[in-house]
């Protein structure tokens, strides 16, 4: 009996070793997200070229729907998504998350929600997934009560994008991307569809890449087209609240320069609005994306210096100045380090 017990124990231990080596336990499946930019919408016909800045507050362009071309782009994206799901062995979408803007919700419903009525998919609309808030009326979400009324299948969750009359900065876009990342990581399901906008997807995809110490190609080679879909593995949130300077280390120099110029200008204009000050003359023309303008940059630089001034009376720095000086001292080396330590995907 003793020999039998020994032989059984030996055989069991041997089998356990073989099983663990050749048949390791299945690892938990990581979340996969399918990122989809909305199809062409009505505003896309007017938001470029001469006169586009003047049209940015046109009431006819409030929360515009998809055009016929946009619907066709989304239908093509739906077919591409089905092929991608099959290729990668992904189950169908167990949840779909969208911006609360009409064009993104339309895109999600046409391309990502199964037509079978017996299929249950969690539908979540997030105001913080809206496109960049830079005074373009077509990017401004409607009130949540209106969204819930117009799109009853969707659960609308979360705070508004920004405080009233404020502009997005590069920093606020990073914060919004991190917010959405955390929401996605907590959702049930291993395959999630995400319907959003070009600029927001630029920041979200690069924030996820930064968590994996990876840089994506420059914007000119990696621009999100209308109706374009990409598949990404969703990393676990890294718990960081990444600064714009550190995030910039994961961008190509041209992209960092472009968004940093906008970031400084938007911060300057927002500070004037908060203070109730009059806006400079150059805000009556396109100032946000202008590649170079000596008048704009000179005034913004003066504003930076003014906020960093030393109060001679009492020899005390303002709390704003101390905070930003401290962040600059920390973030500059972070930006440089992340730029040299990351790998290009």
N, C-alpha and C positions, 0 to 999 in steps of 0.2 A: 504493500500500500504506500510505503514511504517512497519507493522508487517511482511509483506511478505519479505521485504528487509532485515529485521533483521534475519528472519528464514533462508533466503538464505545465508546470510553472516555467520551465525552460522554453517550451514551445510557445507559450503565451507571450513571454518576454521577447523572444525572437520575432514573432509575428508583429508585435507592437513596434519594434525597431524598423522592420521592413515597411510596415504600413506608414509610419511617420516619415520615412525617407522617400518612398516612391508614391505614396498617396497622401500628401499633406492635406490638412483640413482646408476647406475652401475659405479664402479670406472674405471678409465682408465686402460686398460690392460698393465701390465708391460712387458717389453721386455724379451723374452726367447731366450737363445742361446743354440745350440747343439754343443758341443765341440767334435771334432773327430780327433784322431791321425791317421796319414797316415798308410797305410798298409806296410808290409815288402818291403823294397827296396834293390837294389843290394848291397849297402854298408853295410847293416845289416849283411851280410854274412861274412864281413871282419873286422868289427870295434871292435871286442873283441878278447881276447886271444893273444898268443905270435905273435909278428910281426905286431900287429895292429897299433902301433905307427909309424912304418916305412911305412905303407901303407897309412898314412893319407894324403899324397900329390900325390897319384897315379892318373895320369891324366885320367885313364880309369874310375875313380869313380867320375868324375865331374858331378854334378846334376843328380844322378842316378835315373832311373825309377823304378816302382814297379816290383817285381818278380811275377811269376805265383801265388805263395802262397799269395803275397800281394794283388793281384787282387781278389783272393778268399776271403780274409779277408774283403776287402772293400765291396764286394757283400753281404757278411753276415751282415756287418754293415748297408748297405742300407735297408735290410729287418728289422733289429732291429729298425732303425730310423722310418720307416713307422709304425711299431707297437707302438712306443713311441709317435709319433704324434697323432695317433688315441686314445691312452690311455688317453692322457692329453688334448685332444680336441684342439690341436694346429692346426692352418691352415698350409698349406705347406710353405716351405721356401719362404720368400719374398725377401731375399737377402742371398748371400753366400760370405764369406770372406775367403781368403786363403793366405797362405805363397806363395811366388813366386817360391819356389823350385818345381821341376817337380813332385816329389812323392806326395806332398800335393795337387797340382793342379789336378793331375790324380785322387786322392782320392775324391776330391770335385766333379769332373765331373761325376765320377761313382756312388757316393753314395748320393749326395745332390741336383743335378740339375735335375729337372723333365724332363722326356723324351718327354712330349707333346710339340710340337713346338709352340702352341698357348699360352703357359704359359710364362709370362715375369718375369724373376728373375734378380735382379741386381747382377752382378759379379764383385768383387773387389779383386785385388791381392796386398798385402802389403809386400814390402821388409822387413819391421821391424818385420814381423811375422816369419822370418826365424829361423832355429834352432840356438842354441848357437854357437857363432863364436869363436872357440878355435883352429884354424889352421887345422881343418878337411876339406879337399877340398870338401867333399860331402855336407857340410852345407853352402857353399858359393854361394849366388845367382848369376845368370848371370846378365849382364847389362839389364836395363829396356827395352831398345830398342829391345834386343833379346827376352825378355819375351813377349813383345807386338807382335812380329813377330810370335813366336811359339804358342802363345795362344791368338789369335785375339778376341775371345769372351770376354776376361777379360780386365777390366780397371786397369792399373797398376798405383798406386798412392803412393806418399811419397818419402822421402829421402832414401838413402842407409842405410844399417844396422849400419855400423860403419865407422869411418875414415879408410883409407887404412892401412894395416899392424898393426891394433890394435886388441886387444882381448876383448871379452865380459867379464864383471865382474858381480858379483851379482847385483851391483848398476845399471849397464846399462840394465840388464834384467828386473829389476823393472821398469825402465823408459820406456822400450819398451812395457811392459805389460800395463802401464798407458796410453801410446800413443794409443794402439789398443783399450783399454777400451773406451777412449773418441771418437774414430772413430765409434765404435759399437753403442754407446749411441746416436749419431747424425744421424744414418742411418734410412731411412724410413722402416717401417714394424715392426711387433711385434714378428716375429719368424725368427731368423737368424742362418744360419749354419756357423760353423767356422772349417776350416781344417788346422791343424798345426802339431806341433812336440812335443815330450815328454817333453823335458826340458822347452821349452817355455810355454807349457800348465801347467806345474808344477807352474811356476811363475805367470801366468795369473790367474789360478784358486785360488791360495792362496792370490793374491792381491785383488781379488773380495771378498774372504772370510774375509779378514782383514777389508774391508770396512763395513762388517756386524758384526765386533767384534767376529769373529769365526775362530777357528783353524781347519784345515783339518787333517786327520790321517797322521802318518809318511810315508815317501816315501816307506819304505819296505812293507807297507800294502796298498799303494795307488799308485803304479807305473802304469803309462799309458802304456797299451799294444798296439801293432800294431792293428789298426782297432777298437780300443775301442771308444765308444761314451758315453757322459754324458750330461745330461740336467741341465742347471742352469738358475735361474732368474738373469737378469742383473741389478744390483743396479745402481742408479744414481751416476755418478762420484763424489767423495768426495772432489775434488779440492786439494788434498794433493800431494806433491811430496815426497813420503815416502823414508826415508833413509834406507840403508841396515841394520843398527843396529836396527831400529824400526821394520822393516819387519821381522827381525830375531826373534822377540818376538812372532810371529805367527807361528813359526816352532818348531817342536820337536828338542830337544837338538842335537840329532845325525845328523839331516838334517842341522841344523845351523852350526855345527862343520864341516861337509863335504863341504858345499858351502863356508863357511868362509875361509877355508884353500885354496880352489881354488881361491876365490876372492883376497886374499892377494898375492898369487903367480902370478895370471894374471895381477894384478896391477903393481907388481914389474917388470915383463917382459915387459909390455907395456911401462913403464917409461924408461927402457933401450933402447927400440926401438925408442922412441921419441927423446931421447938424442943422438942416433946414437952410443951407446956404444956396445961393444961386449957382447954377451950373455954367461952366465956361462955354464960350461960343462954339467950340468945336464939337460939342455934343449934339448940335443941330445937323450934323452930317455924319457919314459913316466914320466912326472912331474906333469901334471895337476890334475890327479885323484889319484895319489899315496896316500895311507892312511897316511903313516908317513915316513918321510925321514929326518933325523937329519941335513944332509948337506944342503938340500933345505931350510928347515925352519930356519936354523941358518943364511943363507945368506939373506933370505927375512927379517928376524928380524933385521939384520944389516942395510939393506936398509931402513927399517922403521925408525930406529934410526937416520940414516944419514939425512933423509928428515926432521926429527924433531929437527935437531941440533940447538943449540943456537950460533949465530954468535957473538963471543966475541967483535969483532971490532964494536963499536957503540951500543952493547947490543941490537940488534934488531932481532926479529924473522922474518924469511922469511914469505911472505904472504901465501905460501902453508902451512907452519907449523902452523901459527896462525889459518887458516881456519880449518885445520883438528883437532887441539887441541880443538877448539871451538865446532866442531861437535861431537867429542868424549865425551866432557863434557855434551852435551845435549842429545846425543843418548843413552848413557849407561842407564840412568834412564828410558828413553822411552822404551828401549828393555825390561828391567825388568818389568816395569809397564804393557806393553802389554801382556807379558807372563802370569802374574798372573791374569789379568783382562779378558782374553778371555775365551771362552768356546769351548770345543772340539766338533766338529760336528760329 
